[in-house]
């Protein structure tokens, strides 16, 4: 993907990478998402961003956490639909 993805694109990519079907991503699944979005971060950068995104420290990234890290990196804009400001 070379352009900024839409909300539907982000959700579709997240769901495709969610190999366990548990609505959360582990580090490997997170890496798959980055590859599909065309984001080329080093292994260390990916690990660092994964850890920063995992705000509840459960070892996984939910869609909200995923969205927040992309937003903080300037890849997704604005809050999630329905989210309180």
C-alpha positions as CSV (number, residue, x, y, z in Angstrom):
1,X,0.0,0.0,0.0
2,X,1.6,3.3,-1.0
3,X,-1.1,5.7,0.0
4,X,-2.5,6.3,3.5
5,X,-5.1,3.5,4.1
6,X,-8.7,4.1,4.9
7,X,-10.3,2.9,8.1
8,X,-11.8,-0.1,6.2
9,X,-8.3,-0.9,4.8
10,X,-6.7,-0.9,8.2
11,X,-9.4,-3.1,9.7
12,X,-9.2,-5.5,6.7
13,X,-5.3,-5.7,7.0
14,X,-5.6,-6.2,10.8
15,X,-8.2,-9.0,10.4
16,X,-6.1,-10.8,7.7
17,X,-3.0,-10.7,9.9
18,X,-4.9,-11.9,13.0
19,X,-4.1,-15.6,12.2
20,X,-5.4,-16.8,15.6
21,X,-8.8,-15.0,15.0
22,X,-8.6,-13.7,18.6
23,X,-8.9,-10.0,17.6
24,X,-5.4,-9.2,18.7
25,X,-1.9,-9.4,17.1
26,X,1.2,-10.9,18.5
27,X,4.6,-9.6,17.3
28,X,4.7,-11.9,14.2
29,X,1.2,-10.9,13.2
30,X,2.1,-7.2,13.8
31,X,5.1,-7.6,11.4
32,X,2.8,-9.1,8.8
33,X,0.6,-6.0,9.0
34,X,3.5,-3.7,8.6
35,X,4.7,-5.6,5.5
36,X,1.2,-5.4,4.0
37,X,1.0,-1.7,4.7
38,X,4.5,-1.2,3.1
39,X,6.0,0.1,6.4
40,X,9.7,-0.8,6.5
41,X,10.8,-0.7,10.1
42,X,13.9,-2.5,11.3
43,X,13.3,-5.5,13.6
44,X,14.4,-3.3,16.6
45,X,12.0,-0.5,15.5
46,X,9.1,-3.0,15.1
47,X,9.8,-4.5,18.5
48,X,10.0,-1.1,20.1
49,X,6.7,0.1,18.5
50,X,5.0,-3.2,19.4
51,X,5.9,-2.7,23.0
52,X,4.8,1.0,23.0
53,X,1.5,0.0,21.3
54,X,0.8,-2.7,23.9
55,X,-0.7,-0.2,26.3
56,X,-2.3,-2.8,28.6
57,X,0.9,-4.9,28.6
58,X,-0.9,-8.2,27.7
59,X,1.7,-9.1,25.1
60,X,-0.7,-8.4,22.2
61,X,-2.0,-5.5,20.2
62,X,-5.8,-4.9,20.0
63,X,-7.2,-3.0,17.0
64,X,-7.4,0.2,19.1
65,X,-3.8,-0.2,20.1
66,X,-2.8,-0.9,16.5
67,X,-4.7,2.2,15.3
68,X,-3.1,4.3,18.0
69,X,0.5,3.4,17.1
70,X,-0.2,4.0,13.4
71,X,-1.7,7.4,14.3
72,X,1.3,8.3,16.4
73,X,3.6,7.5,13.4
74,X,1.5,9.7,11.1
75,X,0.2,6.7,9.1
76,X,-3.4,6.9,10.2
77,X,-5.3,10.1,11.0
78,X,-7.8,11.0,13.6
79,X,-9.4,9.0,16.4
80,X,-11.3,5.8,15.9
81,X,-14.9,6.3,14.7
82,X,-17.1,6.5,17.8
83,X,-14.1,7.2,20.1
84,X,-14.4,10.0,22.6
85,X,-12.0,12.9,22.2
